[in-house]
Amino acid sequence: MTNHTADHSDVRATNLAAVLGFLRANAPCSRAAIAAGTGLNKATVTSIVGELIDRRLTRETQQTQNHVGRPATLLVLDGSAYAAIGMEISARGLTAIAFDSAGGQLLRWHRAGPGADAGPAKAVAALAALARRAIAAVHASGRDVLGLTVGVPGLVNRDGAVVLAAGLGWREVDLRGDLIETLGRPAFPVLVDNDSNLGALAEYRYGPHAGSANLVRLSGETGVGAGVICDGRPLRGNLGYVGEIGHLRVRPDGPLCGCGRQGCLEAVAGIPALLARLDAADLPDTDPQVRMEQLVRRAEAGETETVEVLTEAGTLLGQSVCVLANVLNPEFIVLGGSYAALGRWLLPAVEKELIDGTLAPEAGGCQVVASTFGHDATSIGAVARSLDQLDSGRLPAARKP
């Protein structure tokens, strides 16, 4: 009896996921269109849609006249009951984004600091304070929180502990455990993941190349990391430490990296390393975003030293991209965050190295492109991660009347 119940629950979840997925892609649409598009019979669709309407995850629109025949009632996603929160901690500061379950943005906040010298305790306290504000804002809108996910630039194990975040100066920080305790053990899931993994998930779900089954996203805001979508699934590895391409040693005699080694890609071509090399002497302590904007202006003005440093960084990134292309054979490698903003100067050198350094003809069909998400990809991917349970057909507990 228990196995039968479990099997029925799994089938129900699979069918719910199919209906929600079809609605996300095709709404507004009719029950008949859902049945035709998912292959489910009409009785099953009617039952599932009824449950989704009761749970305020779907709603009926006003009757709309078809081209021929009688009017049809169409269905759309309803975001009035639930929302998911995505957060990021990086050298740029803290970011919080919330979307309702229909994909509508409820809030987007960014605050500078705390810096790497603040230490994990102060950073976690600041992160928790911003999380509480976001949770309160979601509740004030009349919605329940489906989940909260945080992206961190470093090694994150499967329990949500940060083993190493060199760019933040963190080692062995139980971020998930600390957040759960600080937030008062909330009823919703609290997750922690690598920022590049979440950025890749955002590109896969919502970017211009959404649905590409083999995609890599490369970013370098705090540390240089690669998030990997392989055959339509996030690549996790044995302990969850996939994508730390920033610690490839590209210059054995190069500068010291935050990980303790010498000559890592991160130490020579990460965004903080580029800013350190090119910062104006009179702006040593400016906000990283302001420094980045200044760097772009200098590149646009054709300043020789700036263009040369960016070309060199593009070459080093390109050599690392070759490793990814040769090992994973992705369709797209997406340069994210500030790398996207610097794409004009980085991409030519990256593409040259990719063509010269890959074994397969025409780089195995791999294209290097710039992300369109600005600095929000990690937080948007964190929202997607928090929506995963819903999108897989596992509905939250029924709301109390």
Sequence and secondary structure as in RCSB ss.txt:
>XXXX:A:sequence
MTNHTADHSDVRATNLAAVLGFLRANAPCSRAAIAAGTGLNKATVTSIVGELIDRRLTRETQQTQNHVGRPATLL
VLDGSAYAAIGMEISARGLTAIAFDSAGGQLLRWHRAGPGADAGPAKAVAALAALARRAIAAVHASGRDVLGLTV
GVPGLVNRDGAVVLAAGLGWREVDLRGDLIETLGRPAFPVLVDNDSNLGALAEYRYGPHAGSANLVRLSGETGVG
AGVICDGRPLRGNLGYVGEIGHLRVRPDGPLCGCGRQGCLEAVAGIPALLARLDAADLPDTDPQVRMEQLVRRAE
AGETETVEVLTEAGTLLGQSVCVLANVLNPEFIVLGGSYAALGRWLLPAVEKELIDGTLAPEAGGCQVVASTFGH
DATSIGAVARSLDQLDSGRLPAARKP
>XXXX:A:secstr
 HHHHHHHHHHHHHHHHHHHHHHHHH SB HHHHHHHH   HHHHHHHHHHHHHTTSEEE   B  SSSS B  E
EE  SSEEEEEEEEETTEEEEEEEETTS EEEEEEE    GGG HHHHHHHHHHHHHHHHHHHHHTT EEEEEEE
EESSEE TTS EEEEGGGTEEEE HHHHHHHHTT  SS EEEEEHHHHHHHHHHHHSTTTT SSEEEEE SSS E
EEEEETTEE  TTTS TT GGGSBS TTS B TTS BSBHHHHHSHHHHHHHH  TT TTS HHHHHHHHHHHHH
TT HHHHHHHHHHHHHHHHHHHHHHHHH  SEEEE THHHHTHHHHHHHHHHHHHHH SSGGGGG EEEE SSTT
 HHHHHHHHHHHHHHHTT        
